[in-house]
Amino acid sequence: MRKLCPHCRKPDASGGGFQPVGCARCNGTGYSGRTGIYELLPVDDAIRSLIHGAANEQEIRRTAEAAGMLPLRADAIRWYSTGVTSMEEILRVTRD
């Protein structure tokens, strides 16, 4: 996921994050560099049982999130809340 340029980013309308602007340092893109976002599925006995039982993706996801798995978009939002990226970038690289 692209990181906002620290030299030209500006607060967004909601006041909760930042948005890209563009400057000479970022070649007018508003972004400079990248960072990773991750979704890690720990396979415990409940998940293992679902996998062996050929459960569908939604059922496995529900069980994993109930056990504390952080979805990809939620991991990305932590970068938004610290001013590293924009909400537009999060929406671009993640699915609902």
C-alpha positions as a Python dict, from the first residue, in 0.01 Angstrom:
ca = {
    (1, 'M'): (0, 0, 0),
    (2, 'R'): (135, 344, -87),
    (3, 'K'): (241, 578, 193),
    (4, 'L'): (152, 946, 188),
    (5, 'C'): (432, 1189, 117),
    (6, 'P'): (526, 1334, 458),
    (7, 'H'): (618, 1666, 296),
    (8, 'C'): (287, 1754, 132),
    (9, 'R'): (6, 1552, 292),
    (10, 'K'): (-279, 1755, 435),
    (11, 'P'): (-560, 1676, 681),
    (12, 'D'): (-872, 1536, 517),
    (13, 'A'): (-1221, 1681, 557),
    (14, 'S'): (-1312, 1445, 842),
    (15, 'G'): (-1009, 1553, 1043),
    (16, 'G'): (-934, 1190, 1123),
    (17, 'G'): (-659, 1133, 869),
    (18, 'F'): (-468, 1281, 580),
    (19, 'Q'): (-500, 1300, 203),
    (20, 'P'): (-244, 1325, -79),
    (21, 'V'): (-155, 1660, -231),
    (22, 'G'): (154, 1631, -451),
    (23, 'C'): (486, 1815, -448),
    (24, 'A'): (827, 1806, -614),
    (25, 'R'): (959, 1550, -365),
    (26, 'C'): (690, 1293, -455),
    (27, 'N'): (675, 1388, -825),
    (28, 'G'): (325, 1526, -779),
    (29, 'T'): (171, 1194, -676),
    (30, 'G'): (112, 1268, -308),
    (31, 'Y'): (268, 933, -219),
    (32, 'S'): (622, 825, -134),
    (33, 'G'): (714, 468, -52),
    (34, 'R'): (506, 166, 41),
    (35, 'T'): (418, -39, 346),
    (36, 'G'): (266, -382, 390),
    (37, 'I'): (-75, -471, 524),
    (38, 'Y'): (-137, -822, 648),
    (39, 'E'): (-411, -1068, 733),
    (40, 'L'): (-286, -1367, 929),
    (41, 'L'): (-507, -1673, 978),
    (42, 'P'): (-393, -1871, 1282),
    (43, 'V'): (-505, -2231, 1232),
    (44, 'D'): (-637, -2358, 1563),
    (45, 'D'): (-846, -2671, 1621),
    (46, 'A'): (-1172, -2498, 1522),
    (47, 'I'): (-1029, -2367, 1195),
    (48, 'R'): (-858, -2698, 1122),
    (49, 'S'): (-1189, -2877, 1168),
    (50, 'L'): (-1364, -2637, 929),
    (51, 'I'): (-1092, -2681, 667),
    (52, 'H'): (-1105, -3061, 689),
    (53, 'G'): (-1485, -3044, 671),
    (54, 'A'): (-1462, -2843, 347),
    (55, 'A'): (-1633, -2537, 498),
    (56, 'N'): (-1675, -2234, 274),
    (57, 'E'): (-1459, -1923, 298),
    (58, 'Q'): (-1723, -1714, 476),
    (59, 'E'): (-1767, -1970, 754),
    (60, 'I'): (-1390, -1996, 808),
    (61, 'R'): (-1359, -1615, 807),
    (62, 'R'): (-1642, -1571, 1060),
    (63, 'T'): (-1486, -1824, 1294),
    (64, 'A'): (-1138, -1674, 1258),
    (65, 'E'): (-1260, -1316, 1318),
    (66, 'A'): (-1457, -1432, 1624),
    (67, 'A'): (-1130, -1577, 1755),
    (68, 'G'): (-950, -1244, 1704),
    (69, 'M'): (-816, -1249, 1348),
    (70, 'L'): (-772, -895, 1216),
    (71, 'P'): (-912, -853, 861),
    (72, 'L'): (-691, -694, 594),
    (73, 'R'): (-888, -368, 582),
    (74, 'A'): (-872, -334, 963),
    (75, 'D'): (-494, -367, 949),
    (76, 'A'): (-485, -98, 679),
    (77, 'I'): (-702, 137, 885),
    (78, 'R'): (-440, 144, 1159),
    (79, 'W'): (-206, 305, 903),
    (80, 'Y'): (-476, 562, 821),
    (81, 'S'): (-527, 646, 1187),
    (82, 'T'): (-155, 720, 1226),
    (83, 'G'): (-141, 939, 913),
    (84, 'V'): (70, 702, 704),
    (85, 'T'): (-182, 651, 423),
    (86, 'S'): (-514, 783, 294),
    (87, 'M'): (-859, 627, 306),
    (88, 'E'): (-865, 637, -74),
    (89, 'E'): (-554, 418, -84),
    (90, 'I'): (-707, 171, 163),
    (91, 'L'): (-1023, 143, -46),
    (92, 'R'): (-812, 98, -359),
    (93, 'V'): (-610, -196, -227),
    (94, 'T'): (-862, -381, -9),
    (95, 'R'): (-1199, -537, -74),
    (96, 'D'): (-1499, -530, 155),
}
